[in-house]
Amino acid sequence: MDTNKTFTLVPPARLEGYGVRLREWADADLADLVALYDDPEMARWTPVASPFDLDAARAYLAGAREGQAEGRKIQLAVTTDGLLPRGEVLLFRSGSDERDLELAYGIGPAHRGQGLAGRAVRLAAEYAVREIRPRRVVLRIDAANTASEAVARSCAFDLTHEPPVRRVSRGREIVLRTWRLRA
């Protein structure tokens, strides 16, 4: 891995493996975005707008496209068939060290408990290591989010001893622990 440079994120056309297909969001996905993100658990663990309606979905998609155009992030719909979004996986330059690639993910309420998060994270992490080649791949997870911590463990991430990262979301401070993909 090149540890001296930041990187520009260019999305893959599609990633497939582990029974999931990751693809870019489309305008036709707005109603699906609402179904995925207008959920108390999504509001609890993610920085998305709450309530999450069609206006929020349009703004979210516009922000995703802007970040992608600037090479800062990639947001991909998690599907099993290449069509119906069941969640999302994000890849972005870490705020604490731009040589690091951070992953984030969320699965809609109707699709939880099927192993989709783990499969999507595993696929995205493998892509990141192979194609983007960051210094390291990390997850940042609230210690109370035991489901996400279980996903991290199942995808070969280890909890680091780094100080927690503090972020503000919807006016409240969130304290996140850093998990690093094993080399």
N, C-alpha and C positions, 0 to 999 in steps of 0.2 A: 504494500500500500504506500502511496505517496503521502508522507506526513507533513510536507512543507507547503502545500497549496490548498486553497479552498476549491470548491468544485461547482460547476453549473449543473443543475438538474434538468435533464431532458427525458421526458416520459417515454416509456416503451409503448409500442403500438398496442401490445397486449401481453400479459403474463399469464401462463397457464401451468398448473401443477397442483398436486395434492387435492384434486377434486374441486379446485376453485379457478376462476378466471377473473383476472383484474383488468379493468378497462377504464378509459377516461370517461368522465361524466358527460352527458349530452343534455341538450335543452329538454328533450323528452323525459328526462329523469326528475323534473322538478317535483311532481307529486310524490314520487318515491322518496326523494330527499326529505320531504315533510313527514312521511310515514316513518322514516328511520330516525330523524332527529327530534321530532316533537314528542319527547318521551322523558319522564322524570329522571331516569337513570342516565340518559345522555346529558341532560342538563346538570346532573350532579357531577359527572366526571369529565365533561368536555367544556371548552370555552364557547360553544355555539350559542346563538340567541335562544332565549326561552321566554315565551312560547316560540316555536319554530313554524312559521306559516309560509305561504307561497312567496311573500315579499322577502322573508328571511332566506328562503331557498334561492331566490334569484340573486340576492346579495352574496350569499355563500358561493354560488357557482361563479359569479363575477370575480370574487376574491381568489378563488381557486385558479381561474384562468389568468388573472393578473400575476399571481405568484409563479405560475408555470412559465408565463412569457418572460418574466424577469429571471428565470433560472433558479428561484429560491425554494420551490416546493413542487411536489407531484401529489395530486390527490386522485386516487383510483377507486372506482366502485368495485366492491367485492360481489361477485356473482358466482353461481354454480353453472349457469348455462350461457353466459356471455350476454344475457339480456337483463333479467330482473335484479336490480341492486338489492343486496341483503345487508350491506354495510359499506364501510370505507376503510382504506388504509392510506396513510399519508407518509410521505418521505420529505424531510426538510432539513436544511442546514440548522444545526443546533445553535441556540442563542449564546450558549456558554463557550463554545469553540467551533468556529465555522468549518473546521476540518473534520468535525464529527457529523454524522448523519443520524438524525433522530427519526424514529418511527412512532406513529400514533395510529390508533384504530378504534373503530366502534362498529358494533353489530346491532341492527335494528331489533326491537323487542320481539317481533314475530319469528326471528331467525336465530335467537340465542340458544345455547345448549346443543349445538350441532357441530362444534369444533371449528367453525368458520374463522374465528379470530386467529386461532393458532395456525391454521393452514395458510391464511392470508399473510400473517406476520412472517412465517417461515419462508414463503415464496418471495415476499418483498425483501427480506433480509438477504436471502441468497442472491437475488438480483443486484442489490446494493453492493455487496462484497465483490461480485463478479464484474459488474459493469461500471459502477460509480467509483469504487475503490477509496472510500473515506478512510480517515485515520482509524475510526472505530464506528460501530453502529450501536446506538443506545435507545433505550426506552426510558421515559420519565413517568413514574406511577405514584399516585397517592397511596400511602401505606394502608389506608382503609379499603382500598379497592382490591380485595382479595381475589376476585375473578381475574383481573388483569395481571396480578402477580402470578397466578397459576399459569396464565398464557405465557408470560415471560419465562418461567421455569421450563415449561414444555417445549419452548423454542430455543433452548440453549443460551438463555441470558442469565447472568449471575448478578446479584445485587452487589454494588460497589460500596466502598467505604467513603465515598465522596460526600461532602456536606450536602444537605438537601437543597434543591432548587426552589426558589419561591417565585410564584407567578400570581398575578391578580386576574381573576376571572369574574365578570359581572359584579365587581365591587368587593369581592372577598378574596383573601389570600389563600392560595393553595400551596401546600408543601409537598414537593415531589421527590421521590428517591430515584437515583439513577441505577439502571440495569444495563450491563454491557454484554454484547454478544461475545460468547467465547470464541477465541481465535481458532 
